[in-house]
């Protein structure tokens, strides 16, 4: 029914990191948010400590195409002391689904993708790497009849992934620190530590490829 000061309204979806809920905070102001509860078995204290360090960097991000991260905390022991993150609620659908459902032209798809690139560039200028860019993390919401793409989950992949061992990367591949189909080769390598902004650029390239051709550059089964 509630996690911290947030009242749970419904389930929005489930991803590799955990379950995302629509939630509401009533004090001191009424606020509708998306709350991501991290799956059990992760080092909650360490994850939150790292996230707190990065929250300052996340707080300086101010871009209309990036969903803001508001808060972070740990559930009580009854829920297993699991970390949660509170983000701006973006009512939308993955960019690929939106483009296909509305039969957007090639030009319209490119025009919709440009602000996504600008959002990622803004984050890179602030020293933040997403590390899990894929259609389900680039949602399109309609405001005043105009489609607005929003990049979600910024900083969460980065904050959580540092607690993972090399073994976890392979046993939980596609669940914890990225999705293989959209992951750069250097990110997929075991024990890779020199991840930089280029890994996001690679992922953007894969999303753009899928957006324009309707297929992924590599067959999922053989890639995995």
Secondary structure, DSSP 8 states (H G I E B T S, - for coil): -EETTEEEEEEEEE-SSEEEEEEEE-SSS-EEEEEEEE-TTS-HHHHHHHHHHHHHHHHT---TTB--EEEEEE--GGGTS-EEEEEE----EEHHHHHHHTT--HHHHHHHHHHHHHHHHHHHHTT---S--SGGGEEEEEETTEEEEEE--TTHHHHHHTT--HHHHHHTTTTSS--GGG--HHHHSTT-----THHHHHHHHHHHHHHHHSS-SS-HHHH-
